[in-house]
């Protein structure tokens, strides 16, 4: 145990250095273009020039829209003071810090259930989601931060500190609305105090930002935010790059030209079928059957599965979005390592673990080249066509469900 405690910082430092060298260090040497970061810089310039009323207007193209709550526009102006290269180095460095923050929170959460995992599991977790994580760095997205906020919220919640937990959860919801799934979970668990404080923080953070940007019409920013979300989500839900459960249902139930569909339903029927499935999965989570899944162990498993659902249920879920799964992946690995004897006696765990590993490998184009399948209807990345990422998310959720119900033995 002492060896794990000593080596964990070493593993984490090595991981951070490797990620920094691969991305931030690379951006120092070559001028990059991070699409989302470019949008943030444009909006920062817009705010500084007194055009905060146009925060949610397109910037560069119809698809280049700011889709976060008003409070997340506050950090944007400083980015506009930098060159794109300097901002890319800073952004990548912050993303590395967020990655390490997820694992630091994970280790502290693991103490609530007696987990003392090796630092090597952090490296393994990164390798399992390295394809989405690479996209995260190269686009300049915020999904690792999204996952960090929800993970840190759970840490404060288990410590009994509801205000910090509420603030972090409110920031996660403000960043991307699918995090509202955690609010539904709190309501179902009748944790009214934490839910109310989360709502208050959400209104306070975004209301204060809206007042700062538009003191005469602060509510207008909320209407514009909603309009921006409504303008993009339906139109992009079934694009080739969308990797949500809704898009998976679309691949199987609508005639999209790829020939994988079993039926040819209209989009509305597909959306209804996906929503029904999501509601069923959420309902199953709330009715956890195993007697072993109680207390902090259930809390960690529930929160990790909710994080997975938050990603997969998002109607506009892209490759980079799956980098928010660092904590669920790490927890699954830590539970397997801690209870490996019990895991080997469970066929369901073995199947879930094997599927998760195999699907992770299939997110790389090299796998498809190896098996001789390079193109599918003109798309070079066939893992998008075959919806490997949502299948990976579902497999991970299944694995976490099974691991939470494993009997705990003293010598696992």
N, C-alpha and C positions, 0 to 999 in steps of 0.2 A: 504494500500500500504506500509506503514511504517513497519507493522508487517511482510509482505513478505520479505522486505529488511533485517530485523533483523534476521528472522528465516532461510533465505536461507543458510547463512554460517553454521548454526547449522545442518541443514539437510545434507549439503555437507560433513561436518566433520564427522557426524555419518555414512554416506555412505562410506566414505573413510576408516574409522576405521573398519567397518564391512568387507569390501573387503580385507583390509590388514590382519585382523585376520584370515579370512577364507583361504587365500592363502599364502601370505608371512609369516604370523605367523605360519601356518601349516608347511611350508617348513623349518622353524627354528627347529621344533620338529622332523620331519621325513625326511629322505633323499629322495628327489624326483628324477624323471627322466623326464625332459622336452625335448622332441625329437628335436624340432627345436633349442632350446638353446644349446643342445649338438652339433648340426651341427655348430652353430656359434662359439662355443669354439674350435672345431676342426679346423675350418678355421682360427681362430685367431692364433692358434699354427702354422699353415701352413704359414701364412704371416710372423710371427716372425722368422721362420726358413729359410726365403729367398725363399719360394716357392709360391710367389704371382702369378706367371704365371699359377699355378694350382688352382686359386681361384674358377673357375667354373667346376672343375673336381669333380666327385663323392667323397663323404667323408663317408665311412662306408658301403654304399649300392648304387645301381644304382639310387635309387629314392632320395637319400640325396644329393641334389644339391642346391647351392646358386643361387637364381633367382632374386636378386635385382641388381640395378645399382652399379658400382664400388664405388661410394661415400658412399654407406651404408656398405662397408667393413671396413671403417676407424674406427668405434667404436669397431670392433671385437677383436683386439689384447688384450685390457685390460681384456676382459672376460676370456681369456685363462690363465691369472695369478691366477684365483680363482678356488676353488673347485667347483664342479657342484652345491653343496648345497648352497654355498655362492652366486654364480651367479644366482641361482633360486630365492633366497630371493630378490636380487637386481632387477632382471628382473620383478618379481611380483610387487615390490614396485613401479617401474617405470610405469608399466601398470596401477596401481591404480591412479597414478598421471595423466596419460593420460586420464583415464575415467573422473576424476574431471575436467581436462582441457577442455574436450568436453562440459561439462555443463556450465563452466564459459564462454566459447566462445558463447554458445547458449544463455545465459542470456543477454550478451552484444549485440548479434545480435537481440534479441527480442526487445530491446529498440528502434530499428529503426522502428518498426511497432507498438509500444505502448504496447508490451507484458510485463507483470510483473508477471510471474508465480510463484507458490509456489515451494519451494525446494523439496516438496514431489514428484513432477513430475519427478525429477531426479531419485529418488528411484523407481518410477513406470516404468520409461524407462529401468532401469537396470533389473527389474523383467521380463519385456517383452522379453528381449534378454538374460536372465540369462543362458540358455542352451548353446548358442554360446560363451558367455562370460566365462563360466566355462571351455569350451574347449580351449579358448584362453589362460587362465592362466595355464592350465595343460599341454599344448603343448609348450608354450613359443613363441607364434606367435606375429605378429606385426600389426594386423588388427585395433586395437583400435588407435594405432599411425597413421595408414593410414587415418582413419576417422578424427582424430584430425587435421592432416595437411590440409585436404581439408576444414574443418570447419573454421580453423584459416585463411586460404587463403581468404575465403569469408568475414570474419570480416575485414581484412585489405583492401580488395577490396572496401567494402562499405564505409570505412573511406577515400577512395581516395588515399591510399598508394600503388601504383602499384608494386614497387620493392619488399617490403616484401611479398605481395600477390603472385607475380611471383616466388619468392624463395621457398615459402611453397608449391606451386603447382608443381614446378619442383621437389622438394623432394618427393612429393606424387607419381608423375609419375615414378621417379627413383626407388621408393620402389616397386610399382606394376603397370605395364604398363596399366591395364584397366583404370587408372585415366586419360589416354589420352582422355577419353570421355569429360573431362572438356575443353581440348584444342579444340576439335571439336565444343563444345558449344560456346567458345569464338570466333572461326572463323565464325560460323553461325551468331553470334551477331555482327560481324565486330568490335570486340574489339582488333584491330591489335596491339595496343601498349602493352597491357598486354600479348597478345599471344607471341609477339616477345621477350619481356623480360623473359617470361617463358622459351622459347626456349634457350635464351642466358644463363640463370641460369642453365638449364639442361646440356648444353654443358660444361659450366664452372665447375660445381660441379663434374661431372663424368670425364671430361677431366683432371682436376687437380688430381683427385684420380688415374686415369689410369697412368698419368705421374709419380706420386709418386711410384706406385707399379711396373710399367714396363717402366722405362724411355726410353729404346731403342725401345720398340714395344708397345706403349700405345694403338694403335688401336686394337691390338690383344684381349684385354680384352672385347672390344665391340663385336667383332666377337664371342668370347667364350660365352658372355652373351646371344646373340641371339641363339647360338647353344643349350645352356642349356634350354632355353624356348621352343625351337622347339622339343627338345628331350623328354620333359615331358608333354606338353600340349595335343598333340593328343593322346598319349598313355593312359592318365589318364582321359580324358574328360568324358567317360561313365562308370567310376568305380562306385561302389555302394555308396561311400562316396561323390562323386561329386554332388553338389547341385546348379548347375547353370541353367540358362534358356536353355542352350544347352542340359544339362543332362535331364531336364524335357521333352524337345522335344524328346530326345532319348527314354525316358520311354514310350512315347505315340506312337512313329513312328517307332521304331525298335524292332525286336524280341530279347529281352534281357533275356528271360527266366522267367520273373516275371508275365507274362500274363496280363499286364495292357495295352499293346500296341493295338492301333486301326489299324495300318498298319505295314508292315515289310519292311521299306525302307533301302537302303544302307546308310552307315555312311555319305557319301558325301552329299546325298540328305537331310539327317536330319540336317547337319550343314548349308546347304543353307537355309532350312526352318527357322532355328533358327536365322540366320543372317538377313533374310528378316523381321522377326518379330521384332528383335531388331532395325533395321533401321526404321520400321514403328512407333515404340514407341518413338524413339528419334525424329522423324519428328513431331509427335503429340505434344511433349513437346515444340518444337520450334514454333508451331502455337497455342499458348495459346488463346482460344476464349474469356474467360470471361473479361468483361470490368473492373471488380473489381481487377483483377490480374495485377497490374501495380506497378512500382516503387520498393521500398525495399521489399514489400510483395511478389511480383513476384520473386524477386531475391532469397529470402529465400526459397520459395517453389520450384523454379527451382533447386537450389543447393541441396536441400534435396532429390528431385526426382532423380537428377543426381547421388548423392551418392548411392541411392538405385540401380539405373541402373548399376553403376560402380561395385557393388557387384554381382548382379544377372547376368549381362552380362559376367562376367569373366569366361573364359572357364574352368579354374581349380579353382572352388569355393567350399570350404569345409564348414563344420559346423562353425568353428571358424571365417571364413570370415565374417559371419553375425554380429559379434560384432562391425564391422565398422558402423553399422546402428544406433548407439546411438543417433546421432544428428537428423536424420530423425524421429526416434521414439519419441524423446523428443519434437520436433517441432509439430508433429501431436497431441500429448497430450496437449501441451500448447495452440494450436489453438482451440481444442475442449473445453478446460476449459475456454478460453477467450470468445468464441462465442457459448456457449452451447445452448442458445435459438435458434439461427439460425441453429445450427447443428441438433437439435431435429426436426426441420421442413424440413430437407433434408433426404429423404429416402436413397439417394446414400451415404451420410456420415454415416448414421446409419448402412447400410450394410457393408461399408468398415471398420468401426470401429469394428463391431461385428466379421467380418472375421479375422481381425488382432488379436484381443484378442483370438479367438478360435484357430487359427493356432499357435499362440504362445504357448498355452496350449498343443497343439499336438506335440510340439517338445520334450516333456518329455516322457520317456518310461513308467512312471507310468500311464499316461493317457491310453495308449494302454493296459496295464495290467488291468486297471479298466473296460474297455469295453470288456475284455476277449480275446484280440488279442495280443498274445505275440510273435509269430514267424511267419515269412512269407518267405518261401523258404530258411529256415535256418538262416535268419537274425534276431537278437534279437531286433534291433532298427528299427521298422517298419516305423518310420517317414522318414527314409532315402529312403525306397522303395517307399513310397507314395509321395515323393518330397514335404514335407510340407514346408521346408524352402524357396525354390523358389516361392511357392504359397504365403507364408507370405510376401516376398519381393514385389511381384506383387500387393498384397492387400494393402500394405503400400503405394506404389506408387499411386494407385488409390485413397486412402484416402487423401493423400496430395494434389492431383489434385483437388479433390472436396472441400477440406477445403480452398484452395487458392481462390476459386470462390464464397465463401460464402459472402453474403452482410454483411458489417460491420455496426453494430448498436451500439449506444452509451451505451446501457445497456445490452449488451450480457454478 
